[in-house]
């Protein structure tokens, strides 16, 4: 009988990460996205996003409606990738109407998790991003859930 060792667990985790990174990379390439600046952290966030999207194929999305979490995951992945997003695009990413997105942004902003910035080139557009507090909390969450330290 073979007892699982720390090396065995490390090998399994390494294989999992390689497979997950490959899947996310293929998905990103198919979607026309550029490679992440911080592939590891973005990969983990994108895996969670992809898993949640896959769940919608099998269950009514109203059963698991969680727009604030969808937004935080997307904002974290984008931050790791060195990209930004407008409020309207975040609405699409979260799969909710713009009015719902704006309500949740207000709530997330009141919790000091996100920040808004006006687009100096287009007064109609507002950029949204994680605050330093929001980024650190998301980083700590991903690190704890996946049990590994992630480079930032």
C-alpha positions as semicolon CSV with decimal commas, in nm:
position;residue;x (nm);y (nm);z (nm)
1;X;0,000;0,000;0,000
2;X;0,139;0,338;-0,104
3;X;0,119;0,626;0,143
4;X;0,079;0,968;-0,011
5;X;0,380;1,190;0,058
6;X;0,429;1,562;0,037
7;X;0,617;1,503;-0,290
8;X;0,317;1,314;-0,429
9;X;0,084;1,599;-0,335
10;X;0,325;1,852;-0,485
11;X;0,337;1,652;-0,809
12;X;-0,044;1,634;-0,824
13;X;-0,071;2,008;-0,761
14;X;0,195;2,080;-1,023
15;X;0,010;1,866;-1,279
16;X;-0,317;2,038;-1,191
17;X;-0,163;2,383;-1,232
18;X;-0,006;2,291;-1,564
19;X;-0,336;2,158;-1,696
20;X;-0,529;2,458;-1,565
21;X;-0,280;2,704;-1,710
22;X;-0,294;2,529;-2,046
23;X;-0,673;2,532;-2,052
24;X;-0,691;2,899;-1,959
25;X;-0,421;2,986;-2,209
26;X;-0,610;2,804;-2,487
27;X;-0,935;2,977;-2,386
28;X;-0,764;3,316;-2,381
29;X;-0,607;3,254;-2,721
30;X;-0,943;3,153;-2,869
31;X;-1,097;3,470;-2,726
32;X;-0,819;3,684;-2,871
33;X;-0,682;3,790;-2,531
34;X;-0,317;3,874;-2,484
35;X;-0,106;3,671;-2,240
36;X;-0,118;3,766;-1,875
37;X;0,161;3,965;-1,712
38;X;0,115;3,752;-1,402
39;X;0,003;3,426;-1,552
40;X;-0,018;3,230;-1,228
41;X;-0,253;3,456;-1,033
42;X;-0,459;3,537;-1,343
43;X;-0,479;3,165;-1,426
44;X;-0,629;3,082;-1,088
45;X;-0,884;3,362;-1,114
46;X;-0,973;3,263;-1,472
47;X;-1,016;2,898;-1,362
48;X;-1,272;3,009;-1,104
49;X;-1,445;3,229;-1,362
50;X;-1,449;2,945;-1,617
51;X;-1,586;2,700;-1,360
52;X;-1,867;2,939;-1,274
53;X;-1,945;2,988;-1,645
54;X;-1,952;2,610;-1,698
55;X;-2,193;2,573;-1,407
56;X;-2,441;2,795;-1,594
57;X;-2,460;2,530;-1,869
58;X;-2,610;2,284;-1,621
59;X;-2,804;2,497;-1,374
60;X;-3,026;2,803;-1,397
61;X;-2,801;3,103;-1,338
62;X;-3,057;3,250;-1,096
63;X;-2,972;2,969;-0,853
64;X;-2,618;3,101;-0,815
65;X;-2,656;3,474;-0,885
66;X;-2,361;3,650;-0,727
67;X;-2,277;3,959;-0,934
68;X;-2,042;4,113;-0,678
69;X;-1,827;3,800;-0,675
70;X;-1,828;3,779;-1,057
71;X;-1,709;4,139;-1,069
72;X;-1,435;4,091;-0,809
73;X;-1,302;3,782;-0,988
74;X;-1,298;3,960;-1,323
75;X;-1,134;4,271;-1,178
76;X;-0,868;4,059;-1,006
77;X;-0,787;3,865;-1,323
78;X;-0,768;4,187;-1,524
79;X;-0,541;4,350;-1,266
80;X;-0,307;4,050;-1,282
81;X;-0,311;4,073;-1,661
82;X;-0,231;4,444;-1,655
83;X;-0,562;4,532;-1,818
84;X;-0,853;4,753;-1,723
85;X;-1,225;4,748;-1,785
86;X;-1,508;4,994;-1,825
87;X;-1,824;4,971;-1,619
88;X;-2,027;4,864;-1,924
89;X;-1,783;4,582;-2,009
90;X;-1,780;4,471;-1,645
91;X;-2,156;4,447;-1,667
92;X;-2,122;4,209;-1,961
93;X;-1,853;4,005;-1,783
94;X;-2,072;3,972;-1,473
95;X;-2,376;3,885;-1,684
96;X;-2,601;4,145;-1,526
97;X;-2,768;4,467;-1,644
98;X;-2,569;4,788;-1,615
99;X;-2,802;4,918;-1,342
100;X;-2,726;4,611;-1,130
101;X;-2,355;4,653;-1,196
102;X;-2,368;5,016;-1,085
103;X;-2,552;4,924;-0,762
104;X;-2,290;4,660;-0,682
105;X;-2,006;4,896;-0,768
106;X;-2,152;5,144;-0,518
107;X;-2,157;4,871;-0,253
108;X;-1,806;4,745;-0,336
109;X;-1,678;5,103;-0,334
110;X;-1,835;5,166;0,008
111;X;-1,644;4,857;0,129
112;X;-1,321;5,009;-0,016
113;X;-1,278;4,712;-0,253
114;X;-1,300;4,898;-0,585
115;X;-1,221;5,239;-0,726
116;X;-1,367;5,430;-1,018
117;X;-1,183;5,662;-1,251
118;X;-1,327;5,885;-1,520
119;X;-1,188;5,836;-1,870
120;X;-1,014;6,163;-1,960
121;X;-1,072;6,092;-2,330
122;X;-1,440;6,002;-2,310
123;X;-1,659;6,163;-2,045
124;X;-1,922;5,892;-2,099
125;X;-1,689;5,613;-1,987
126;X;-1,593;5,519;-1,634
127;X;-1,309;5,277;-1,557
128;X;-1,341;5,041;-1,262
129;X;-1,061;4,860;-1,081
130;X;-0,971;4,697;-0,756
131;X;-0,843;4,917;-0,478
132;X;-0,523;4,813;-0,304
133;X;-0,738;4,662;-0,028
134;X;-0,955;4,478;-0,281
135;X;-0,653;4,341;-0,465
136;X;-0,485;4,220;-0,146
137;X;-0,803;4,050;-0,023
138;X;-0,856;3,875;-0,356
139;X;-0,489;3,770;-0,366
140;X;-0,512;3,632;-0,013
141;X;-0,835;3,447;-0,097
142;X;-0,692;3,284;-0,410
143;X;-0,377;3,193;-0,218
144;X;-0,572;3,036;0,068
145;X;-0,821;2,847;-0,150
146;X;-0,557;2,699;-0,378
147;X;-0,307;2,651;-0,096
148;X;-0,013;2,805;-0,276
149;X;0,170;3,134;-0,275
150;X;0,124;3,329;-0,594
151;X;0,370;3,575;-0,739
152;X;0,227;3,919;-0,796
